[in-house]
Each structure stands twice: as C-alpha cells, then as structure tokens.
Amino acid sequence: MSMSVPKTLPNYEVVPLRSESITVGIVQSKIKAIDPGNKQHIKDNLNHMLKLIDRAQIGAGGPKKDLLVFHEYPLQGFSFEWTREQALKMAIDIPGEETAAIGEKARQYNCYIHTGCYGKLKEWPGHFTNMGIIIGPTGEVIYKRWKLRNLSGMGFSTTVHDVLDEYVAKYGWDAIFPIAMTDIGNFGIIPEIYEPEVGRAFAMRGTEIMIRYMTAGAGYWSNEPMAARGGGINSFLIDFQAVCMTNSMYGIFVNNSLSPEDPFDIGAGHSTIFDNDGRVLGEAISPNETVVEAVIPIAAYRKKHSIPKVPKELYMHLWEEYPAKFPPNAFTKYLPNSIGDAVKHYRTLMRW
C-alpha cells in the first residue's frame, strides 16, 4: 500500500517573520465616554492612548513590544443613550486623523498597534461599525475587521450580518474572516462571544494569534489569579481560552481597566495572554491601568502548526437545514436610530 507524503507545515499562507520570537503587550486602559458633539473629548482620549503607548514601550520595563493591543472603546467610550446622529458624529474615519496619530507611534516603535473603535467608511454613508483595526509599522491601517453580528439581536452599529449581501458584493466572501498576514504572524480579531464557529473559521484560514477585544468582559473582579479562581466567574475569558485551545492558536484577551468616570467597572480587568494550548502566559494582576506582556515563539510554533482537521461532511447537511434566528440584511432597508430601536426592529425579524 502506498503512503502519501505529509505536506510541509505550515499549510496556509504566510509572509516571512521579522524574528524567531515576538513580544506582545496588552494595554489595559480605562473607558471614558465622550460627548459626541465635542471633538476635544476624542482628542483627550487619543492623547491618553498615545501616552500609554509610550509607557508600554519604554516605561513598563522588559523588551520592546512588537504588538500592542487596546480594548474595544479607548477612543470613544460607550453609552446606551446615543442616537444614530450622535454615533455618526463620534465615529472616526478609517483611515483618519486618529489612526494617523496612532500610526506615528507605530512608526516610532516599529510595532503593530491594535484598537477597537466605532468607525465609519466612505463607501457606507449613514452607517457606523464596531471595528477592530491594526496599524502597522509604516503607520498605515493594514487591517479592518467589522463585527460579524451584534449580541442577541442587540446593538445598532452595522455588522457584516446586517448587510451581508451588499458586503459580499463589495468585498467578497474572504473579507468576512480576514487574516492580517504580517512579519510577526497571522492575526485575526474576534469580538464575538459564545460562537466557537468564528474561531474555527479564522483557524481554517490560517490564523496564528487571535485578538479578542472586550468591554466589561471579565465578570466580577477577583484578586486571585485565573488558576486559583478556576475561571468560573469569567465566562467571556473562558470562552476565548477554549477557542485558543481547540484551534491551537495563541490568544490575546484585552479588557478595559477600572474607569472612575464610567459605569463598566463591574467587568474590569483580567486581560490575559494564552498560548496555543490555552495556558496562561500573562495576566493582569490589577484591575487598574496596566500592561500585560508575553513572548510568543512564533517561528517554532509555525513549523508545527496546521489548520484544523475538520470532517466537514458530517456537518454540512445540518448547517444547510438550520434556520438562523435572525435573517441577514436586517439593515438593508431600515437603519435603527438607537439601541432600543434596534431591539424592536430585530424582534420583527425573528424566525423563532
């Protein structure tokens, strides 16, 4: 019987690495909601981000970071009361003034910087998105990733699912699970929770390091480390740890710090870096503003890493027959004016 020769790993597309190992850093920072009509508020939050980048690179000790990761809303904060008109005022252009300022820091430190934000794109007038972006060492935005869907039919930022047909027509199916192929590894972003299919999809496309940006995503604060707590109180964190472990990907879970000006303190802290077996490489030991860092042996990992081995034929029929609770394209004909309006709108579309 003839034996097939295993293909050389990695069995996915990559670009050459800058070094054998990389140092990644989480900037666990506070949230301060802005007044949408006051541009100075965004500038204040931006300036705070820029100071934290300097501290993380030259003031926190340890090696220079190849990647710095911020949470979901360091620029704009969050409010349940915003209307669409207000949201469009506070959403930043991608690219724009704010990404250019962050890009200057990326050039200065020859690093990559990730942040979440409310962003808007010229080709989508009237829409704003919950977006994860990565700015490269050239200072340019190299990666944009819309949130795929809002939680349980809530939220009025436009997601991929809300305009699916038009999104695919503009960008193609590959843009739904985009990979940032860089000289420090292949990155994906997953703000969605309790949806392991998203992590598996990114793994199938060759993601090596996954970023989950959160707000109030760690449950009640405990001074005990994750191992001592058993992880029971931090369901978002455990969910992400499982994604890393089951797909053999490194993971960066970034959350906000305690924020005296904002009501999200209940879920602050516990930003964590996981290895590809789900083990903790670094964890915030304080709920306050801090830096978490870890070294990832990316070259050695890449030599052994593979896309998941999934017997997809077992599942294809089930997926074809499954009726999703919310249909796609919910924002094609109607754009909700607020979170409350979005909840009502989604309820008119529910299939079950």
ZAGU-300348 format. One record per residue (C-alpha): residue in one letter; x, y, z. Coordinates in steps of 0.5 Angstrom, whole numbers, padded with zeros to 4 digits, always signed. Each point is the difference from the previous one (the first is absolute). Layout:
<atoms>
AXYZ...
</atoms>
This chain:
<atoms>
M+0000+0000+0000S+0003+0007-0002M+0001+0005+0005S-0002+0007-0001V+0006+0005+0002P-0003+0006+0005K+0000+0007-0002T+0005+0004+0002L-0002+0005+0006P-0003+0005+0001N-0005-0002-0005Y-0003+0007-0001E+0002+0007-0003V+0006+0004+0004V+0005+0005-0001P+0007+0000+0003L+0001+0001+0007R+0004+0006+0003S+0003-0004+0006E-0001-0007+0003S-0004+0002+0006I-0004+0007+0001T-0002+0003+0006V-0008+0002+0000G-0003+0005+0005I-0007+0002+0003V-0001+0007+0002Q-0006-0001+0005S-0003+0007+0000K-0006+0004+0002I-0006+0002-0003K-0002+0007-0001A-0007+0001-0003I+0000+0006-0005D-0005+0006-0001P-0001-0002-0008G+0000+0007-0001N+0006+0002+0003K+0006-0002-0004Q+0005+0002+0005H-0002-0006+0004I+0002-0005-0005K+0007+0004+0000D+0000+0000+0007N-0001-0008+0000L+0005+0000-0006N+0005+0003+0004H+0000-0005+0005M+0000-0005-0004L+0007+0003-0003K+0003+0001+0007L-0002-0008+0002I+0004-0002-0007D+0006+0004+0003R-0001-0003+0007A-0001-0007-0003Q+0006+0000-0005I+0005+0004+0005G-0003+0001+0006A-0002-0007+0002G+0007-0004+0000G+0001-0006-0004P+0001+0000-0007K-0003+0004-0005K-0007-0003-0003D-0001-0002-0007L-0007+0001+0001L-0004+0004+0005V-0008-0002+0001F-0005+0005+0002H-0007-0002+0002E-0007+0002-0003Y-0001+0007+0001P+0006+0004+0002L-0001+0006-0004Q-0008+0001+0001G-0002-0004+0006F-0007-0003+0000S-0008+0003+0001F-0006-0004+0000E-0003+0007-0002W+0003+0002-0006T-0004+0001-0006R+0002-0001-0008E+0001+0007-0001Q+0005+0000+0006A+0003-0006-0001L+0002+0002-0007K+0003+0007+0003M+0004-0004+0005A+0002-0006-0005I+0007+0001-0003D+0002+0000-0007I+0004-0006-0002P+0005+0002-0002G+0000+0007+0003E+0003+0005+0005E+0000-0005+0006T+0003-0006-0004A+0006+0005-0003A+0002+0002+0007I+0000-0008+0003G+0004-0001-0007E+0005+0005+0002K+0001-0004+0007A+0000-0007-0004R+0006+0003-0005Q+0004+0003+0006Y+0000-0007+0004N+0000-0004-0007C-0006-0004+0003Y-0007-0002-0001I-0006+0003+0004H-0007-0003+0000T-0006+0004+0003G-0007-0001+0000C-0005+0006-0002Y-0006+0003-0003G+0002+0001-0007K-0003+0003-0007L+0002-0002-0007K-0002+0005-0006E-0003-0006-0004W-0005-0001+0005P-0004+0007+0001G-0004+0000+0006H+0003-0006+0004F+0005-0001+0005T+0003-0006+0002N+0003-0003+0007M+0007-0001-0004G+0007-0004+0002I+0006+0003-0003I+0007-0001-0001I+0005+0006-0001G+0007-0003-0003P+0007+0003+0001T-0001+0004-0006G-0005+0004+0003E-0006-0002-0004V-0006-0004+0001I+0001-0007-0002Y-0006-0004+0002K-0007+0002+0002R-0005-0005+0002W-0007+0001+0001K-0004-0003+0006L-0004-0006-0003R-0006+0001+0004N-0003+0003+0006L-0001-0004+0006S-0007-0003+0000G-0003+0005-0005M+0002+0006+0004G+0004+0006-0002F-0001+0005-0006S+0007+0000-0002T+0000-0003-0007T+0003-0007+0000V+0002-0005-0006H-0006-0004+0001D-0005+0006+0000V+0003+0002-0007L+0002-0007-0003D-0002+0000-0007E+0003+0007-0001Y+0006-0001+0004V+0002-0006-0004A-0002+0003-0007K+0005+0006+0002Y+0006-0004+0003G-0001-0008-0001W-0001-0006+0005D+0007+0000+0002A-0001+0007+0003I-0005-0003+0005F+0006-0003+0004P+0006+0004-0002I+0007-0002+0002A+0006+0005+0002M+0006-0003-0003T+0006+0004+0003D+0007-0002+0001I-0002-0001+0008G-0005-0005-0002N-0007-0001-0003F-0005+0003+0004G-0008+0000+0001I-0005+0004+0004I-0006-0003+0004P-0004+0005+0004E-0006-0005-0001I-0001-0004+0006Y-0003-0007+0001E+0001-0002-0007P+0005-0005-0001E-0001-0001-0007V+0003+0007-0001G+0006-0002+0003R+0000-0006-0004A-0001+0004-0007F+0006+0004+0002A+0005-0006+0002M-0002-0003-0007R+0002+0006-0004G+0007+0000+0004T-0001+0004+0006E+0006-0001+0005I-0001+0005+0005M-0008+0002+0002I-0001+0007+0003R-0007+0001+0004Y-0001+0007+0002M-0006+0001+0005T-0003+0005+0005A-0002-0002+0007G+0001-0007-0003A+0003-0004+0006G-0005+0000+0005Y+0001+0002+0008W+0007+0002+0002S+0004-0005+0004N+0007+0001+0002E+0001-0007-0001P+0004-0003-0006M-0004-0003-0005A+0003-0007+0002A-0003+0001+0007R-0007+0002-0002G-0001-0006-0004G-0002+0005-0006G-0008-0001+0002I-0001+0008+0001N+0003+0002-0006S-0004-0003-0006F+0002+0004-0005L+0007-0001+0001I-0001-0008+0001D-0004+0000-0007F+0006+0003-0003Q+0005-0004+0003A-0004-0006-0003V+0001+0003-0007C+0007+0000+0001M+0001-0007+0003T-0005-0003-0005N+0003+0003-0006S+0008+0000+0002M+0000+0008+0000Y+0003+0005+0004G-0005+0005+0003I+0000+0007+0003F-0006+0002+0004V+0000+0007+0001N-0005+0003+0005N-0001+0007+0003S+0003+0002+0007L-0004+0004+0005S-0003+0006-0002P-0002+0005+0005E-0004+0004-0005D-0004-0006-0003P-0004-0005+0003F+0003-0006-0003D+0005-0002+0006I-0004-0006+0002G+0003-0004-0006A+0007+0004+0000G+0007-0004+0000H+0003-0007-0001S+0003+0002-0007T+0003-0007-0002I+0005-0003-0005F-0001-0007-0002D+0005-0005-0003N-0003-0005-0005D-0002-0005+0005G-0004+0005+0004R+0005+0001+0005V+0001+0007+0003L+0007+0004-0002G-0002+0006+0003E-0006+0003+0004A-0002+0007+0003I+0001+0000+0008S-0003+0006+0001P-0007+0003-0003N+0003+0007-0001E+0004+0002-0006T+0006-0005-0001V+0004-0003-0005V+0000-0008-0001E+0005-0003-0005A+0003-0007-0002V+0005-0002-0005I-0003-0005-0006P+0005-0005-0003I-0004+0002-0007A+0006-0004-0004A+0000-0006+0003Y-0008+0000+0001R-0001+0001-0007K+0005-0006-0002K-0005-0005+0003H-0007+0004+0000S-0005-0003-0005I-0007+0003-0002P-0006-0004+0004K-0001-0007-0002V-0008+0000-0001P-0004-0005-0003K-0005+0005-0003E-0004-0005-0004L-0003-0002+0007Y-0003+0007+0001M-0001+0003-0007H-0008-0003+0000L-0001+0002+0007W+0002+0007-0002E-0004+0001-0006E-0006-0002+0004Y+0001+0004+0006P-0005+0006+0000A+0004+0006+0003K-0004+0004+0005F+0002+0007-0004P+0000+0000-0007P+0006+0004-0003N-0001+0007-0004A-0004+0003+0006F+0003+0007-0001T-0001+0000-0008K-0007+0003+0000Y+0000+0003+0007L+0005+0003+0005P-0002+0001+0007N+0001+0006+0004S+0002-0003+0006I+0002-0006+0004G-0007+0000+0003D-0003+0001-0007A+0005-0006-0003V-0003-0005+0005K-0007+0002-0002H+0002-0001-0008Y+0003-0007+0002R-0006-0002+0003T-0004+0001-0006L+0005-0004-0004M+0001-0006+0005R-0002-0007-0003W+0000-0004+0006
</atoms>
